[in-house]
Amino acid sequence: MDALSTAVAANLPVILWGAPGTGKTSAVLALGSRLGLPVEVVVGSIREPSDFAGLPTLRDGRTWFAPPRWAERLAASGHGILFLDELTTAPPAVQAAMLRVVLERTVGDLTLPGQVRIVAAANPPEQAADGWDLSAPLANRLIHLDWQITAASVAEGFTTGFAPLDGPGPSTADSPGPDPAGRSESGIPGWRGPDAASVARAKALVGAFLRVRPELVLAVPDGPARAWPSPRTWELTATALACTAGTGAAAQRVRAELVVGAVGEAAGYEVLSWIRDLDLPDPETLLTDPAAPLPERVDRMHAVLGSVVAHVVADGGTESWQRAWTLIGRVAGRAPDVAAGAARSLAARRPPGAVLPVAVLELAAILRMAGLMA
């Protein structure tokens, strides 16, 4: 399952929803083996809150919330997959204790390494033994994926053997892919995650979209729900966008699964459609060509300038930072409020020793609007 593999590679917390007996646990174990990541399976139905919040003990005369052995093993290895199985069989008190584990990777007084992935699996409550609905706070910390099998694939597996789950999902020239240097910052041998510049550009896109659709910043469901929009899940969405930047059909399918799994179908398909229609110019082209055409729509201008600022920050050079002010000046003549927001972001990220270009003197009104001049 490409979406699961990509989520694990990008260190996105994910939950698989599917019927009992369909191989969710086996798939996660196989993926961990293929990626060289140890897997610790923790079944929610047989755990107590103290298994996640820690058991209070005395240590050096002070109270210490001791973590369980599975957490100690993951901490010692430095990387791995924490697999929270049968999540909907965990009672509400146990689900509440899991919140900090999923969000902060903290178990008792032990903080797990950043390269420990979180994967969960659940049966729909109506199919789980003594099932409980997933609490809204816990659901909002995970990307929700549907685990589906077909009769043909099962029949083929029994006939010729079940193929091992592939490693991280579809790779293209402009999306995360193999890293010949070995175990990279992603924590997975031979695989690199999305770089900081890609994530920053994706966040700029999400920010521009939410300016157009502010009511989607937060949409808490009235009852039990899986994925729904919140600032937390929009951040997950940005990372998902950054690691699925390819244009191929496989990459686009995985992108849709992850985005919809983060913020829900309505918001997810809307932001995907909005991004698809943007057709934004390359940031480097806008910085080097003063005559490069700018978009007419205000939401596209927000997206363009956000992408340019992210590009300049990732570059870190004085020259690109100075050229960005010229572009802001061009935008200021058509959309002063858009230019003011970009000016504020750019000024806060001034490279050491960078001299303000002459073009800034023509932006006095914009700088006042941005609160950068008295």
N, C-alpha and C positions, 0 to 999 in steps of 0.2 A: 504494500500500500504506500504509494509515493507520498501522500500527504503526511502520514505518520512518520516516515523516514525523514522527510524534510523538516518537520517540527522537531524531531529529536536532534537532528544536526544543528538546527538554529537555536536549540535550548529553549523552545517554547513549551510551556506546560500544556499537556493535551490529555483528553479523555476519549476513550473509545466506547461508543454505545452500540450494543448488539445483543442478540438473543443468547441464552446460555448454550454452551457446547459448540460454539462456532469458531473456536481457535484463537480468541483474543490473547489469552495468556501465552499460548505457544508462539504466537507471532511476535510478541514483545521479547520473549526469551530468545527466539531465533535472531531478532534484530540486534539485541545486545551482544550475542555471540559473534555475529557478523561484523559488528563495529568495534569489537574488542572492549566492550564496556561491561563490567560486572552488573548483574541485575539482582536487586533485593526485592523479593515479593512480600508485600505486607497486605494481609486480608483484613478488611475493615470490620467484618462481622465478628471476628474473634479477638479484637483488640479493645483496650480500655483507653479513656482519654489520657491517662498517664503515659501510655506508649508513645504519645506525640508531644504532650506538654512536659514530660519528664517526671521522674519519681523523686520527690524531695528527700534528700539525704544530707548528712553533715559532712563537710569537707573543709579541713583546715579551720574548724571552728565556725564555719559559715554554712548557710543552707545552699545546697547545690542540687539543681534539678537534673538528675542523672538521665542520660539518653539510653535507649535500648541498644542491644548489640548490633542490630542491623544498621543503625545510624553510625555507630562507631566503625563498622567495617567500611561503609561508604566514605567516611571521613578519612580513614587510613589509606584507602586506595586513591583518593584525590579526584576521582571521576566515577561515573556509573549512571545507572538508571534506578530510581526509586519507583517501583511499580505498585501503585495502590489499587489492589484488585477488589472487585465486588463492592464498589463504593456505595451503591444504593442499599446495601445490607448493613451499612454502618449507621447506628442510631444517631440522632441529632447531636448528642453530647460529644460523640467521637468525631463527627464531621466538624464541629466547632473547634475541636483541638487540632484538626488538620489544617486549619486556615493558615497559621503561621508557617507550617511546614511547606505548603505549596507556594506561598508568596515570598517568604524570606529565607527558605531553606534552613529553618532553625528548628531543632528538635531538643526540647528542654533547654539546657544552657550550652548546647553544642550547635555551632553553625556549620552546615555542610558546605563543602567546596562549591564554588560557582559552576563547576563543570558537572555537577550531579543533575541529571535530567529528571523531570517529573512526568511520569506517564500513569494514567489511571484507566480503569475499565469498569464498566457498569452495565447491568441489565436494566431495561426499563422497569420502573417500580412494580408494574403489574406482572412482570415475569420473574421478579426476584423473590426469593424466599423471605417472608417477613420484610418486604421492601419498604424503603422510605424515599420520599422525594429528595432530590439533592437541594440543599439549602441555597438560597440566592447568593449569599456571599461566597460560598465555595464554588458554585457554578460560574461566577463571574471572574474567577481566577484561572479558568481553563479554556482552551480551545476545544470545541466539541466536534468530533468526527463520527460519522455513522460507519459502523463496521458491517460490511455487506459481503455475502458470499453468494455464488451462483451454483446451481445444480451441476452445470457443465464443469466448473473448476473443481468441485468436490469429486465428481466422477473421474475426471482426469487424474486427480491426485491419487485416488485409490488404484487406478490402473497403472500409472507410470511413476508414482511417487510424488510427494508434495515438494515443490521447488522451494529452496530457502528464500526467505524474504530479502529483497534487494536492499542495498545500502541507501544512503540519502538520495532523495528523489531527483527528478530530471534536471540535468545540468546543461546550460547553454553558455555561450561566450560571455553573456552579460549577467549571469547569475552565479551563485556559489557553486563551486565545483571542486574537483580533486586538487589536492595540494601535495606536490611531489616531495616537499620537504619533510614529510612525516607527520607526527602528531602536532597539529597546529593549535592556535588559540581556541579553536572550537572544542578541543579536548578529544577529538576523534582522529585516529590514525589516518593520514592521507586525505583529510577533508577539511576545508576551510569554511567558516561561516560567513555571513554578510559583513562587509567592512563597515566601519563607522560612517563613511561618507554616504554609502548606500542607505543606511538606516536614517541618517539625517535628512536625506532627500525625500525618503518615504514619509517621514514625520512632517516635513513641509507640505507634502501633498495632502496628508490627512488633515493638517491644520487648515489648509485652504478650503477643503471640502466642508469642514465643520463651520467655517465662516458663512458658507452658503446655507447649511442646514444645521443651525445651532440647536434646534430641538432634538437632534440626534446625539448630542454630547452625552446625555444621560437619559435613559428610558427604562426605569426600573419596572419590571413586570408586576402585575397585580397578583399573580399566583405563581405556581411552580413553572419554571421555564429553564431552558438550557442556556443558550447564548443570548446576550443582550448588551446594548451599547452602554459604555461607561468610559471615563478617561482611562481606566486600567485596560479595558479590552481594546480601546483604540490604539493604545501603545503596542499591544500584542499584534494588532492589525498592521501597524507600521513595520514591525519586524518581519511579519509574514510577507508583506509587499516587497521588502528589501531582498528577501532570499528567494523570491520567485519572479525575478525581473525578466526572465526569458520570454520570447514571443511565440515559441512553439506551442502546439496544442496541449502537450503534456504539462508544460509549465503553467499554462493558463488554467488548466483544470485543477491543478494542485493549488494555485493561487486562490481560485474561487472556493475550494473546500476549506482552506485555512481562514480566509477572511469571513466567510459566512459562519464558520465554526467559532469565530471570535465574537462577532457582534450581532449574529442572527441573520436570517434570510433577508428581511426587508432592508435593513441598513447596509448589509453586506453587498447585496446585488446593486443597490443604489450607488455606493461608492465605487464599485468596480465599473459600472456603466459610466459614471462621471469621469473616472480616470481614463477609460478607453476613449472617450470623446475629446480629451484635452489636446492631444497631439502637440505636446510642448516642445519648443526648440531646445537644443543642447545648451547647457549653461556656458560652456567654453566658447561657443559660437557667439553668444550674446556679449560676452566680455571682450572678445577680440574684434568683433565687427560692429562699429557704431551705427551702421545702416541696417543691421539685422531687424526684420519686422517683429513687432511686438503684438501680442494678442489684443483683441478688442474688448473681450469680456473681462469684467473686474475679477471674477473668481479665477480666471486663467492668469491674470496679472499676479494675484496673490500666490498662485502656485509657481509661476515663473520666478518671482523674486525670492520666494522661500527656497526654491531649488538652487538659485544662484548663491544665496547666502550660505547654504549648506556646502556647496561646492567650494566656495572661498575659504570657509572655516577648515574644511578637510585639507585644502591645498596648503594653508598656513603661510603663504608667501605674501610679501608686501605688495608686489606688483598686481596680483589679482585682486587684493583688497582695495587698492586705489582705483583700479578700473571699474570695480563694482559701483563706485560712487557716480561715475559717469552714467551708468545704466539707471541708477536710481533717479538721476536728474532727468533722464528721458521719460521715465514713468511719472515723475512728479507733475509734468505738464498735463497729464491726462487723468491721473488718479492720485491726488495728493495724499489721501489717507493710506493708500496702499504703500506709497513711497515712504511715508513717515514710519510705518511699522518696520519696514526693511531697514531704514536708516538706524532705528533704535537697536535692532539686532546686530547690524554691522558694526556700529560704534562700540558696542559692548565686547566685540571680538577683534579689536585692533591689534595687529601684530606688534611685538616690541620694536621700537625704533621707526615705525611707519609714520610718514609725514602726510598730513591731510592734503589731498590734491586741490588744485585751484578750483575745480568744479564744485567743491563743497561751498565755496563762497556764494555761489548762485542758489544755494538751497537753504538760505536763512529761514524762510517761512516754513519749510518742511522740518528743519531742525527744531524750530520753536514748537511746532505741532507735536514732534516726537519727545519734547521735554529735554532736548539736548542744548538749548540756548535760552538765555533769559530774554 
